[in-house]
Amino acid sequence: MRLRAVPLALGLAFVTALPAFALTPPATPAVQREEVGNRISENIPAPSAELLEQLNRYQNTRGANFAGWSGNDAILVTTRFGETNQVHVVRQPLGMREQLTFYREPTVAVQAQPARGGFVFGKDEGGSEFWQLYRYDLATREATRITDGQRSRNESPLWSHDGTQVAFTSTMRNGRDSDIWVKTGDAPARVVLQEGGTWFATDFSRDGRKLLVTRTVSINESYPGELDLATGKLTMFPVDGGKAAFGPFRYAPDGKGAYYTSDEGTEFRTLRYHAPGMAKPVMLSENIPWDVTGFDIADDGKHLVFATNEDGIGKLHLRTLPDHREVALPELPVGVIGGIAFSPDGTRVALTLNTATSPSDVHVIDIAAKSLTRWTQSEVGGLDTSRFVAPSLIRYESFDGLSVPAFYYRPANVPAGEKLPVVIQIHGGPEAQAFPTFSPSIQYLVNELGIAVLVPNVRGSSGYGKSYLQLDNGFKRKDSVKDIGALLDWVATQPELDAERVGVFGGSYGGYMVLASMVDYADRIAAGVNVVGISNFVTFLEATESYRRDLRRVEYGDERDPAMRAFMQEIAPLNNAAKITSPLFVAQGANDPRVPLSEADQIVKAVRGNGRDVWYLVFKDEGHGFAKKSNADWFNAATVMFWQRHLLAE
């Protein structure tokens, strides 16, 4: 029988009953600091050998993600055999994965080079996100840097259809604005668009002379246009209603129109086709009340494939061109669809598929045969996959009647009458979405510790329409925290769940949600884990990197406005740290450009200043999250110990 951990808040009643003159400032707990290599840990006990052994199999699961076709008969994937994700080539279904890159830092933004062979990829140092881009030549097996190598952020590479040009977004010009640059052959890269703000290239014309581009203001607002690379002339397209969100724009095969996703006049991003002279666009997904998350057009111009996100589940759709006739596809396992792309000859479609009980792997669909072939089968640490738990989708009602979706992972074979401890895992963003994807850490909590896990998509999450997305903006910030309060209410109504043993876990904005929930529901939360989280929106906005500050102001509000600044200070967990009475674990990357180290330092200092013990973990070679396996393993072990101590105390 497990005994419930006693919340630290219970001791406060006696203290506050004393006369004022008897009160003394709480003593700051002693700090036991350990520095090993790039890890700094404070007040965290060393993981036992038994725990590390048990965790080892879960931590050695890995996935493979599709990164592009290398000709018609091979694919590029990213997967981890050592510390980080690197690029591999696979030449046949379930064939050997030959590793091509060997870096301590993970490779990102891998894009296969059409026709020429090779690929471009990005790499930073220590999680700084100042990615530099490199072109890898398959013939020579050499990588050449194509960006400046300085403190610039270079991302979203895009090849021309003949593979002779690569466009990318970069802050090289002034460190703040994200311009579009183009590199042709061996010539130095040149800036082709410098209008200020954040711009991305989405497609080259077939002759390589024009570029479709998008200016991004926020997840709710973007503006598409076309750039003439010879003259520099930029033509912006009209936006119905003046303001909308757009996904990628792609030229139609005949070059006379374009395919794109947009929420103009709709709640969801629908796939559309528009050409000059048309009164209105053709809506290809109007009968699907969910977002189109991505699409691709075959080089032979015969087919278009697109994916939809339907309540967290990916669905794939294929249409003929130019008549948009629907084509039947083989049934896919229930899961989440990643990158999709046609083979160069247009006969097959590759995609990444991830399910709740299996990590990401690459599958290929043969269009004519209507067959699905698995190309990679990633490892799960030798674990029995039949024991993995798939979540159920629940919905609960929040304070204002809003229906909030959440994924519920329930341990199997729960003894009658036993109440389960709970971990509520809150995603970041906040303009992101929690999916029922494979998580070795969740599977460990459920299978080995007997902890139920709830993963909500509180208001402000993407995937549920643009109205839902904006329900937490600016002065509505605390409404999303109230969604966690409503989930705590739901937990209390479930006979198998223990409302007195609930922990909260979250990263980035989810880390803010952890801290805010611990402030507002101190008596209902037994412990919390805050990973790279925001502790004060004012100090966060003033310290986050300049290239992303305006983008974040759209979501959180502008701290330069006196009324908004006062509101931010009022709701800041930092300024309400005295209300955090449950045990807290804070983890941070020292090089984080999004949520700086100072956000973690200040909340740890404030909570400790109120006499509370805090576990604190910092990795000097990480940024916004933990990309290196050894670091992630140590953090996961510490997190398990934290839950064992505060949710499973004997």
N, C-alpha and C positions, 0 to 999 in steps of 0.2 A: 504494500500500500504506500502510495506517495503522499507526503505531507506538503501542504501548500506553503510556499514561501511567504513570510510575513512582510507586507509592504512597509518600507521605512517610514511612510507618512503617519503610521499609527503612533509613533512616538512624539509627534508634534503637539498633540492636545495637552500633554502635561507641561511642555515648555511654555506654550502661549498662555497657560493659566497662571504663571508666576507673575509677581509684581514687576513693573517695568524696571525698577532699579536692580532686580536680580538677574536680568538678562545679560548675557555676555556674548560677544561675537563667537560664532561656531569656529572651532579649530579646523584649519585646513588639514585634511588627512595627509599623512606622510606619503611621499611618492617614491616608489621603488622603480628606478629607471634602469633599463638594460639596452645597450646599443651593440648590435651584432651585424657587421657588414652594413647593408643599406636599411636595416630595420631598427627602429627605435620603438620600444614598448615600455609603457608605464603602468605598473600595478597589475600586469597580466601574468598569471602563473604559467610556468612552462607546461606545454601539453605533455601528457603521459605517453609512454611508448605504446601502451595498449590503445589509446585513442588514435594515435597516428597510424597504427596498423589497421584499425578498423576503417578509418577514413581513406586510407590509401587507395582502395579499389574504386571508391566513388570519385576520388580526385584524379584518377587516371582514365576516366572516360574522356572521349574527344569526339569532335564532329568534323565534317568536311563540307566546305561551302563552295559552290560553283563560282568561278571567277572568269570564265570565258572559254570559247572554243579555240583550240590551237590547230587550225585546219579543220577538215571534216572528220578526222578520225582520232582526235585526241582532245582532252579537255584540261583546263587549268583549274586547280582547286587550292584553297587555303586550308591548312590543317596544322596541328601541332604534334610534332614528334619529340620536341625538346622543351624549351622554356616558353616559346612563343609561336604564334601562327606564322607559317612561312608558305611560299608558293611551291606547289608540286604539279607535275604533269601526270595524267593517267591516260594510257593509250588504248584501253579496251575495258569492257564492263568487268568490274571487280578485279581489275589489273593492279599491278604494283604501282604505288605512288612514289614517283621519283622526285626527290627534293631538289629544287633549283636555287632557292635563296637560303642563306645561312646567316641570320643576323640575331643578335641578342634582343633587338627591338622588333616588335611585330610588323609585318607588312600589311598595308591597307590600300584601299582604292585600286585594286589590281584590275587592269583593263587590257585584254588581248589586242594585239595590233593586227588589223585586217591585212590580208594578202602578203605582208612582209615577214611574218613570223616574229615572235617575241611579245613583250608586254611592257606596260608602264606600271609602276607601283609607287606607293608613298611610304615613308619611314621617318619617325621623329627620334628624339633622344629623351629617354627618361619620362615619357608621357607628357611632354611639353605641348604637343599638338602643333608645333611648328614643323609640319611635315615638309620634307623635301621630296621631289619626284625624281624617279630614276627610270631610264629605259633599259630593259634587259634584252640582249640579243641572243636568241636561241642558238645561232650558229657559232658564236664565239664564247658563249656562256659568261659574258661580261655585262656588268651593269654600269651605266654612265649617268651621272646626275645631270638633270636638265634644268634645274632651278638654281637660285643664287647661293644656296648653302648658308644663308644668313638667318637672322631671326624673322623669317617670313613664314606665313601659313599658305601652303599650296595644296589644292584639293580638287576633286571632281574632274579628273582627266577624261578627255573625250577625243577619240580618234576620228579622222576623216574616213570616208568610206574606202578610199584607196590606201589608207595607212601611211600617207606621206606627211600628214599634219596632225598635231595633237594640241587641242585647246585645253586650258585649265584655268581655275580661279586662283588668284594670288593676292597677297597683301604686300608684295615686293615694293610697290611704288612708294607707299608712305606708312606702312605698318598698320593702317586703320581700315582703309577702303579695300574691298575685295573686287579687283578688276579682272578682266578676262585677257589672258595672254595666249599666244599661239606660237608654237615652235614648228618650223618646217625643216625637215631633213637635219643636216648638221649645223644649220645656221642658228645663231643665238635666239632665244625666245624674245618676242616683241609684244608689247602691250597693244591690244587692238580696241579695247573699250575701257574708258576711265571716266565714267559718269558720276562716280561717288556712290556709296552704299554697297550692297552685296549683290553680285551678278554671277550667273552660271550659264555655261553653254550647254545646250541640250541636243543639237544636231547640226551637222554639216550638210549643205546641199550636195547633190551627187557630184557636181563638178568642183566642189571644194571652194567655191567663190563666196558663198554666203553662210551665215551662221545664225541659227535660231538661239535666242538668249532670253533669260528671265531675270528680272530684278526682284529680289525677295525682301519684303519688309517684315513680315511675320508669317507664321503658319497660316494665318487667315487672309493674308494680303500679298499678292505678287503681280507682276506686270510683264507680259511677254512681248517680244519684239524680234526684228530681223536685222542683222548687221551685215552690210556689204564690206567684205574684207579688203577690197581694192580701194574703195573710196572712203571707208570709215563711216558711211552714212548709216544712222540708226533709225529704223522705222518702228514705232511702237504700235501694237495692235489695239483696237478698241476693246474695252471691258464692259460687258453688260452690267448695268447698275453702278458702274464706276469703280467698284471694289470687289475682288473675288480672290480665291486661292487657285493656283494653277500647279499642276504637276508638269512632267516633261512634255515638250512639243517635239514632234517628229515630222519631217517632210513626208508626204505621200510618195509612193514610188514614182509617180509621173511628175513629181515636182510642182504640181499646180495647186496643191492644197496641203493641209496639215492635219495630223491626228494629235489629240492632246486630252488631258484630264482637267476638269474645272468644276467648281461648285457655283458657277454663275446661275442664279435663279433656282438652285436646288440645295438641299441639305448636304448631299454627299457629292464627292468628286466623281463625276460620270465621264465616260470616254466619249469623245466627240470627233467628228470630222467636219472640217470647213474648208471651202475653196472660194476664191474670188468669184463674185457674181451670185453667190448663194444668199438667200434672204435670211436663213438661219441654219445652224449646224445640224448635221445628222447625229442623233443621240444613239450610240451603240449599246449603252448599258442602262437605258432609262427604266427598264423593268426590274433592275436589281437595286434595291434600296440600301446599298452599301457602297463604300469607297472602292474605286479601282486603284490598286496600289502600284501597279506597274504594267508596262506592255512592251512588246517588241514587234518589229516589222521585218519579214524575211527579205533578204537581199534580192531574191528573184521576184519580189513584188506580188507573190501569190497568196500570202497568208499574213494575218495579224493575230497575235496571242496576247491575252491580258489576264491579270489575276485580280480577284476581288477579296476583300476582307469582310467576311460575313459573321458578325458576332464573335470575332477572334479566330475564325476558321478560314483557311485559304481555299478558294475555288478557282479553277483554271478554265478559260474559255478560248475557243479558237474560231476565227472567222476567215472566210475567203475574201480576197480583194480582186477587183474593186466593189463587188456586189454585197459584201458583208453577210454572206450566208453562213449560218452556224454550222460547225463541223463537230461531229461527235468525238469525244476523247475517252481514253480508258479511265476507269475509276481510280482516283488517287486515295491513298490512306488519309484519314482525317488528321489534319495537321496545319502547319503554317508554311506558306510558300515564300521562298526567298527569291534571289535573282533568277530571271528567265531570259533565255536567248535562243534564237534559231541557229542551227548549224549554217556555215557559209553557203551550202547548197540548198538550204531552205527545206530540207526533207525531215528534219528532226528538231525537237525543242528540248533543251536542257533546263533543269530547275533544281533548286535546293528545297528539300522537304524536311521539316522538323516536326516531330510529334511529342506528346507529353511523355511517352515511354521510350523514345529512341532519339539519339542526338541527330544533328543535321547530317544529311547525306545527299549526294547528287543522283538524280534519276534522269533518264532520257526517254522521250516519247517519240516513237516512229509514227509520223502522221498517216502514211498510207496503210501501215499494218495495224494502226490503232493499238499499239503495244507499249507497255511501260517496262523499261529495263533499269535495274539498279546498277550504277557505275561505281559507287563506293559503299563500303559497309564498315562504319567506324566502330571502335572498340568501346565497351562499357565496363572495363576493368574486370572482366570475367564474372560479372554479377548475373544473377538470374533475372532476366528482364521480365519474366512473368510476375515477379513480385512488385514491379514498378506500378505506381498508382496514377491513374488518369483522373483529372479533376472533373467534377460536375460543375455546370454553370448555374449559379444561383442569382437571384435578384432580391434586393432588400429596399425598403422604402426609407428615404432620408427625411430630415426634419420638415422639408417643404413639400413632401409628396413625390419627389423625384425618385425614379426607379434606378438604382445603381447596380450594375453587374459586377460579379466577383466569381473567381474560380476557387472551388473548395476541394482541397486535397484531404481526404479522410483516411486515416490508417485503417487497414483491414483487421478483421478479427478482434475487435474491441470487446473485452470482457463485459458482460452485462452489468450495468450499474456503475461502471467506471467512467469518470469524466476526463476528457482529454484536455491537456494544455493546448494553447493556441498561439501561433505566430501569424500576425498580420503583416504581409509584405507589400510595401507601397512603392510603385514605380516612380521613376524620375520624369524629367521633361520640363514642366508638367504635360506638355503637348506630346505625350507618348501614349502607348497602350500596352498593358500587360497581356501576354498571349499564353495559351496553354502549351508552351514549349518545354523541351526536356531540360530539367534542372537537377544536376546531381546533388546539390545542397538541399533542395526541397525533398528529393527522394530519400536522402539520409535522415532528415528530420522525421519524415512520415514512417519510414520502414524501421529505422534503428532506434529512434527516441520515442516513437509513439506520439508525436506532436502533430496536431491538425494544422494545416496551413491555409490561410485565406488570402487571395490576391485580388484586391478590388481595382476597378477602373473608376475612380472617383470623378466627380465633375471636373472638367478641364482636360480629360483624356481625349485623345484622338480616336477615330474609328466609329464614333456614334453620332456624327453629324456636326455641322459647324456651330449650331446653337449650343449643343452640349459642350463643345470645345471652349466656348467663351464664358461659361457659367462661373468661372473662378477668377476672371481677369480683374486686376486693379483692386478696387475697394471690396470686391467679392471674395477676396483671398480666403477668409476664414470659413466660407461656406464649404470649401472642400475638406477642411478639418472637421466640420460638423458631420460630413459623410462618414468619417471614421467613428465619430460618436454614435452614429446610427448603426454602424456595423457592430460596435460593442453592444448596443441594445439587442441586435439580432443574435449575437453569440449567447447572450443571457437567456434567450428563449429556446435554445437548442439543448435538449436533455443530455446529449452526449458530450457537450463542451463545457469546460470549467471557466466561468466568467471571472474567477479570481486569479487565474493563471494565464494572462494574456500578455504576450510580448509584441513589440512593433519593430519592424526592420525596414529600412529604406535608404536609397542612395540618391545623391544630388538633391533635386527638389523633394524626392522621397525622404531624404534625410531631414529636410526642413519639416516635413509632415510628421516624422518621428518626434522631433523636438516639440513641435506645436501640440501634438497629441499628448505628450507627456506633461505639458503645461496645463492643458485644458481638462485632461482626464487622469490626473495624477493618481486618484484613488481607484482607478479601474485598469491601470496598466502596470504590470509587475516589473517590466524591464524594457529597455529600448536600445537598438543598435543603429547608430547614425553614421553612414558612410558618405564621405565628401559632401556633407550637407550644408545648407545655408542656415546661419544662425541669426542674421540680421540683414534684411534686404537692402538697407541703406549702405552698410559697409560692404556688402557683396557687390552692389552695382558700382560703387566707387573704386573697387579693387579688381573687378573682373577685367579681362583683356579688352582693350578699346575696340577691337574689330567686332565684338559681339555685344557691346553695351547697349546700343540702340535697339537691337533685336530683343533683348531681355526687358527693356523698358516698356515695350509694347505689351508684354505679358504681365509684368509685375507692377507697372506704374513707374512714373518718372520721379525719382528721388529729389530732383531739383525743384519740384512743385511743393510749396510749403504744406499744403493740406495732405498731399500724398506722403510726404516725408514724415509728418506727424503720425499718420496712420501706420506707416511701416515701423516706426519706433514703438508705437503702442502694441503692435502684435508680435514684435521681435522676440523669439525665444530667449535671446541674450538678455533682454531687459525684463524678462519674466523668469529668470533662471531660478529664483527662490522657490518657484512652484514645482520645479523638477525634483521630486523626492524619491523616485524609483531609481534603481541602478541603471547607469548609462555607460555604453561602450561607444567610443568615437574612433573612427578609422579614416585616414587621410593620406593622399599622395602629396609629397612635398612640392612637386612641380605642376600642380593642377592649375591650368590657365583659366578654367571656368569658375570653379569655386575655390578661391585661394586658401592656402594653409591657414591664413589668419582667421578664417571663419571657424575652423576647428579649434585653434589655439584659444580663442576668446571664450567659446562656450565651455571648454574644459576648465579654464581658469575660473569662470563665474560659478559653475556648479560646485567645483571644489571649494571655492570661497564661502559657500554656504554649508560647508561641513560634509559634503557628500563625496563618496568615493567614485572615481571615474576610471575606467580602463581606457587607455589612449594608445593608439598604434599609428605610426607614421612610417612610410617607406620613402626613402630619399630618391629612389629611381623610378617612381611612379607618378602618374598624373591623376586624371579624373577616372579613378577606378584602378584595378590591379590587373595588368596585362601579362605579367610574368608568373609562370606556374608556381615557382617556389614561394613567391609572395602571397599569391592567392591561397595556396595550401595553408600557409601559416595563419592567415586571416581566418580562413574557414575553421581551422582547429580552435582558434581562440573564440570564435563565435559559438561553436558547439559547447565549449566549456562554460561560456557565459550563460547559455540557455540551461545547461545542466544545473548550474548553481542557482539560477533565479526562477526557473520554471519547473525543475524536476527535483528540488531539494528533498532529500530523504529525512 
